[in-house]
Amino acid sequence: MTVKQTEQASPPLTAGQEHRVIVAGFGGQGVLTLGKLLCTAAMGEGRLVTYFPSYGAEVRGGTANCQVVISSGTIYSPLVEEADSLIILNRLSYERFMPRLKPGGLVLVNRTGVDMDEVDTPSDGRTLALPAVERAAQMGNVRVGNVIMLGAFVETTSLLQPDSCRAALEGVFGRSKADVLELNLKAFEEGRQMARDALP
């Protein structure tokens, strides 16, 4: 695992604060689902949220990203021009969205899709690179790589409560077969543990 950190994890939002996130990767990697899970968990905590998805015409295999704003007050724009956090699942998205990371921001990277030796990392922020999709494959389904990233994001930022995320997962996957929900809940906990192991 690769980790670079110059700041401590962000505290929960206080009155009037907001956190702007861009999630990006290939279509089929669960990018939009990850964004929806962030929003659902935040709404469960009484936060205000906006969700702005974008994806290529091919969908699966094309590019996909979503912009999420989580706030304790009024949100005046759903567009994220400067992100507090980036959740990046592939190299193309890394190169595209890194310029939009706010100074001192967090970039959470799926190391399975981004060779960190071949890209520049910010000198004034935090970079956490985890083999999320590789670990998801070991768990039996590469499609839960996005949920591993969700767990790592929650553990790294303290922005959302784990119970809120579990409830969001149950809301999304509760109507599926029981083993699908169970696997996603395990993936969430795996992401949290991977982040704990990687952070100093």
C-alpha positions as CSV (number, residue, x, y, z in Angstrom):
1,M,0.0,0.0,0.0
2,T,1.1,3.5,-0.7
3,V,0.4,6.4,1.6
4,K,1.5,10.0,1.8
5,Q,0.0,12.2,4.5
6,T,0.8,15.7,5.7
7,E,-2.4,16.4,7.6
8,Q,-4.6,14.6,10.1
9,A,-8.1,13.3,9.0
10,S,-10.7,15.9,8.5
11,P,-13.1,16.6,11.4
12,P,-16.9,16.3,10.9
13,L,-18.6,19.3,9.3
14,T,-19.7,22.1,11.6
15,A,-22.3,24.7,10.9
16,G,-21.9,26.3,7.5
17,Q,-19.3,23.9,6.2
18,E,-19.3,21.7,3.2
19,H,-17.2,19.0,1.6
20,R,-16.9,18.7,-2.1
21,V,-16.0,15.3,-3.7
22,I,-15.3,14.1,-7.2
23,V,-15.5,10.3,-7.8
24,A,-14.1,9.2,-11.2
25,G,-13.2,6.0,-13.1
26,F,-14.4,3.8,-15.9
27,G,-18.0,3.0,-16.5
28,G,-18.7,-0.3,-14.8
29,Q,-16.5,0.4,-11.8
30,G,-19.4,1.6,-9.7
31,V,-18.5,5.2,-9.8
32,L,-22.0,6.5,-9.8
33,T,-23.2,4.0,-7.2
34,L,-20.3,5.2,-4.9
35,G,-21.5,8.8,-5.3
36,K,-25.1,7.8,-4.5
37,L,-23.9,5.9,-1.4
38,L,-22.1,9.0,-0.2
39,C,-25.2,11.1,-0.7
40,T,-27.6,8.5,0.9
41,A,-25.3,8.2,4.0
42,A,-25.0,11.9,4.3
43,M,-28.8,12.4,4.0
44,G,-29.3,9.8,6.7
45,E,-27.3,12.1,9.0
46,G,-29.4,15.1,8.2
47,R,-26.9,16.7,5.8
48,L,-27.8,18.5,2.6
49,V,-26.4,17.0,-0.5
50,T,-26.1,17.4,-4.3
51,Y,-25.3,14.7,-6.8
52,F,-24.1,15.6,-10.4
53,P,-23.3,12.5,-12.5
54,S,-21.5,12.4,-15.9
55,Y,-20.6,9.5,-18.1
56,G,-19.5,8.7,-21.6
57,A,-21.8,7.3,-24.3
58,E,-20.4,3.8,-23.9
59,V,-21.2,3.7,-20.2
60,R,-19.5,0.4,-19.4
61,G,-15.8,0.9,-20.4
62,G,-16.3,4.6,-21.0
63,T,-15.4,7.3,-18.6
64,A,-17.7,8.1,-15.6
65,N,-17.6,10.6,-12.8
66,C,-19.9,12.3,-10.3
67,Q,-19.6,15.4,-8.2
68,V,-21.0,15.2,-4.7
69,V,-21.4,18.1,-2.3
70,I,-22.1,17.3,1.4
71,S,-23.0,20.3,3.5
72,S,-24.4,21.4,6.8
73,G,-26.1,24.4,5.1
74,T,-27.3,25.7,1.8
75,I,-25.5,24.4,-1.3
76,Y,-25.3,27.1,-3.9
77,S,-23.8,25.0,-6.7
78,P,-23.6,21.3,-7.4
79,L,-20.5,21.7,-9.6
80,V,-17.2,20.9,-8.0
81,E,-14.6,23.2,-9.4
82,E,-12.2,22.7,-6.4
83,A,-12.5,19.3,-4.7
84,D,-11.8,18.7,-1.0
85,S,-11.4,15.1,-1.9
86,L,-11.0,13.0,-5.0
87,I,-11.8,9.3,-5.2
88,I,-10.0,8.0,-8.3
89,L,-10.4,4.5,-9.8
90,N,-8.2,4.7,-12.9
91,R,-5.3,6.6,-14.4
92,L,-7.2,8.5,-17.0
93,S,-9.4,10.0,-14.2
94,Y,-6.3,10.7,-12.1
95,E,-4.8,12.8,-14.8
96,R,-8.0,14.5,-15.6
97,F,-9.1,15.5,-12.1
98,M,-6.0,16.0,-10.1
99,P,-5.8,19.7,-11.2
100,R,-9.2,20.2,-9.5
101,L,-7.9,19.1,-6.1
102,K,-7.9,21.9,-3.5
103,P,-4.5,22.6,-1.9
104,G,-4.3,20.4,1.1
105,G,-7.0,18.1,-0.2
106,L,-7.2,14.3,-0.1
107,V,-6.8,12.0,-3.1
108,L,-7.9,8.4,-2.5
109,V,-6.6,6.2,-5.4
110,N,-7.4,2.7,-6.5
111,R,-3.8,1.5,-6.9
112,T,-4.9,-1.4,-9.0
113,G,-5.8,1.1,-11.8
114,V,-3.1,3.7,-11.2
115,D,0.6,3.0,-11.0
116,M,1.7,5.6,-8.4
117,D,5.3,5.4,-9.6
118,E,4.2,6.9,-12.9
119,V,2.1,9.8,-11.7
120,D,2.8,13.0,-9.7
121,T,1.3,13.3,-6.3
122,P,0.5,16.6,-4.6
123,S,3.1,17.9,-2.2
124,D,0.6,19.9,-0.1
125,G,-2.1,17.3,0.6
126,R,-2.8,13.7,1.4
127,T,-2.6,10.7,-1.0
128,L,-3.8,7.3,0.0
129,A,-3.4,4.6,-2.7
130,L,-4.9,1.2,-2.0
131,P,-5.2,-1.9,-4.2
132,A,-9.0,-1.8,-3.9
133,V,-10.0,-3.7,-7.1
134,E,-7.3,-6.3,-6.5
135,R,-8.6,-6.9,-3.0
136,A,-12.2,-7.0,-4.4
137,A,-11.2,-9.7,-6.8
138,Q,-9.7,-11.7,-3.9
139,M,-13.0,-11.3,-2.1
140,G,-14.8,-12.9,-5.1
141,N,-16.2,-9.9,-7.1
142,V,-14.3,-7.0,-8.6
143,R,-17.5,-5.0,-8.5
144,V,-17.2,-4.3,-4.8
145,G,-14.0,-2.3,-5.4
146,N,-16.0,0.9,-5.2
147,V,-17.4,-0.1,-1.7
148,I,-13.9,-0.8,-0.5
149,M,-13.0,2.8,-1.6
150,L,-16.1,4.0,0.3
151,G,-14.9,2.3,3.5
152,A,-11.4,3.8,3.0
153,F,-12.9,7.3,2.4
154,V,-15.0,7.1,5.6
155,E,-12.1,5.9,7.7
156,T,-9.7,8.5,6.3
157,T,-11.9,11.6,6.5
158,S,-14.3,10.9,9.4
159,L,-16.8,12.8,7.3
160,L,-19.6,10.2,7.7
161,Q,-20.5,7.7,10.4
162,P,-19.9,4.0,9.5
163,D,-23.5,3.2,10.6
164,S,-24.9,5.7,8.1
165,C,-22.9,4.0,5.3
166,R,-24.0,0.5,6.4
167,A,-27.6,1.8,6.3
168,A,-27.0,3.2,2.8
169,L,-25.6,-0.1,1.6
170,E,-28.6,-1.9,3.0
171,G,-30.9,0.5,1.2
172,V,-29.2,-0.1,-2.1
173,F,-28.5,-3.8,-1.9
174,G,-31.1,-4.9,0.6
175,R,-33.4,-6.1,-2.1
176,S,-30.7,-8.2,-3.7
177,K,-29.8,-11.7,-2.6
178,A,-28.6,-11.8,0.9
179,D,-25.1,-12.8,-0.1
180,V,-24.8,-9.6,-2.3
181,L,-25.5,-7.3,0.7
182,E,-23.2,-9.4,2.9
183,L,-20.3,-9.1,0.4
184,N,-20.8,-5.3,0.1
185,L,-20.9,-4.9,3.9
186,K,-17.7,-7.0,4.2
187,A,-16.1,-4.8,1.4
188,F,-16.9,-1.7,3.3
189,E,-15.3,-3.0,6.5
190,E,-12.3,-4.2,4.4
191,G,-11.8,-0.7,3.0
192,R,-11.9,0.8,6.5
193,Q,-9.3,-1.7,7.7
194,M,-7.1,-1.1,4.7
195,A,-7.1,2.6,5.4
196,R,-6.3,2.0,9.1
197,D,-3.4,-0.3,8.1
198,A,-2.0,2.2,5.6
199,L,-2.3,5.4,7.6
200,P,0.5,6.3,10.0
